[in-house]
Amino acid sequence: MTVRSTGFGWLETDAGRFEHDVVVFPDGRVADRYDHLRGDNHRFGAEEAETVLAGTRARVVVGTGQDGMVRVAADARRLLAGLGVELHVAPTPEAVRTYNRLPEPKCAVFHLTC
């Protein structure tokens, strides 16, 4: 799965255009982040990390929004480090570039606004 481009409030992938935060699972499936999110959409926590990994040890990319407002919580960092999972965190435009260049297995959460 390739992310083609992003701008404020949207993301375009091979699967189509999305106008809500998305999760890209390790199998390449793209879903609405809000269908899986528990808590604050400006925080990426351990529970969300476990959901995104879907039982794998895939590389995790977190797109923190166009202005970088999403924060990765300490519990998520500890969980991923303990699993030996690579974590890449950057504003969404940079995170898209990172996601596209990383080898499989990989997964991502992209916040599309702030």
C-alpha positions as CSV (number, residue, x, y, z in Angstrom):
1,M,0.0,0.0,0.0
2,T,1.3,3.4,-0.9
3,V,0.3,6.8,0.4
4,R,0.2,9.1,-2.6
5,S,-0.2,12.5,-0.9
6,T,-1.7,14.4,2.0
7,G,-2.9,17.9,2.9
8,F,-4.8,19.5,5.7
9,G,-7.7,17.2,6.4
10,W,-7.1,14.5,3.7
11,L,-4.9,11.6,2.7
12,E,-4.8,9.8,-0.6
13,T,-3.7,6.2,-0.9
14,D,-4.0,3.3,-3.3
15,A,-7.2,2.5,-1.5
16,G,-8.7,6.0,-2.1
17,R,-9.0,9.4,-0.6
18,F,-9.8,9.8,3.2
19,E,-11.0,12.8,5.0
20,H,-10.6,11.5,8.5
21,D,-7.7,10.1,10.5
22,V,-6.6,6.7,9.3
23,V,-5.0,3.5,10.5
24,V,-3.0,1.5,8.1
25,F,-2.7,-2.1,9.4
26,P,0.3,-4.4,8.6
27,D,-1.8,-6.2,6.0
28,G,-2.3,-2.9,4.1
29,R,-5.9,-2.4,5.1
30,V,-6.9,1.2,5.7
31,A,-9.5,2.1,8.3
32,D,-11.0,5.1,10.0
33,R,-8.9,5.7,13.1
34,Y,-12.1,6.7,15.0
35,D,-13.5,3.2,14.6
36,H,-10.5,1.9,16.6
37,L,-9.5,4.9,18.8
38,R,-10.2,4.9,22.5
39,G,-9.5,8.3,24.1
40,D,-8.0,11.5,22.7
41,N,-7.2,11.8,19.0
42,H,-4.2,14.0,19.9
43,R,-2.6,11.1,21.8
44,F,-1.2,7.8,20.6
45,G,-1.2,5.5,23.6
46,A,-0.3,1.8,24.3
47,E,-3.8,0.5,23.7
48,E,-3.9,2.1,20.2
49,A,-0.4,0.8,19.5
50,E,-1.5,-2.7,20.2
51,T,-4.5,-2.3,18.0
52,V,-2.4,-0.9,15.1
53,L,0.2,-3.7,15.4
54,A,-2.6,-6.3,15.0
55,G,-0.5,-9.0,16.7
56,T,2.6,-8.3,14.6
57,R,5.9,-6.6,15.3
58,A,5.6,-4.3,12.3
59,R,7.3,-0.9,12.1
60,V,5.0,1.8,13.4
61,V,4.7,5.2,11.8
62,V,2.8,8.0,13.6
63,G,1.8,11.0,11.6
64,T,1.3,13.7,14.2
65,G,-0.8,16.0,12.0
66,Q,0.1,18.8,9.6
67,D,1.3,20.9,12.5
68,G,2.5,18.0,14.7
69,M,-0.1,18.2,17.5
70,V,-0.4,14.5,18.3
71,R,1.8,13.2,21.1
72,V,3.1,9.7,21.5
73,A,2.5,8.7,25.1
74,A,5.2,7.2,27.3
75,D,3.2,4.0,27.7
76,A,3.2,3.5,23.9
77,R,6.9,4.2,23.7
78,R,7.6,1.6,26.5
79,L,5.4,-1.0,24.9
80,L,6.9,-0.7,21.5
81,A,10.5,-0.6,22.8
82,G,9.8,-3.7,24.9
83,L,8.6,-5.5,21.8
84,G,11.6,-4.4,19.8
85,V,9.3,-2.5,17.4
86,E,10.7,0.5,15.4
87,L,8.8,3.7,16.0
88,H,8.8,6.6,13.6
89,V,7.1,9.9,14.7
90,A,6.9,13.0,12.5
91,P,4.4,15.5,11.2
92,T,2.1,13.8,8.8
93,P,3.7,15.0,5.5
94,E,7.1,13.7,6.6
95,A,5.5,10.5,8.2
96,V,4.0,9.7,4.8
97,R,7.4,9.8,3.1
98,T,8.8,7.7,5.9
99,Y,6.0,5.1,5.6
100,N,6.4,4.9,1.8
101,R,10.2,4.2,2.1
102,L,10.1,1.6,4.9
103,P,10.1,-2.1,4.1
104,E,7.3,-4.4,5.2
105,P,6.0,-5.2,7.7
106,K,4.8,-1.7,8.6
107,C,1.7,0.0,9.9
108,A,0.7,3.6,10.6
109,V,-1.6,6.1,12.2
110,F,-2.0,9.4,10.4
111,H,-3.7,12.4,12.0
112,L,-4.8,14.6,9.1
113,T,-5.5,18.0,10.6
114,C,-3.6,20.0,13.2
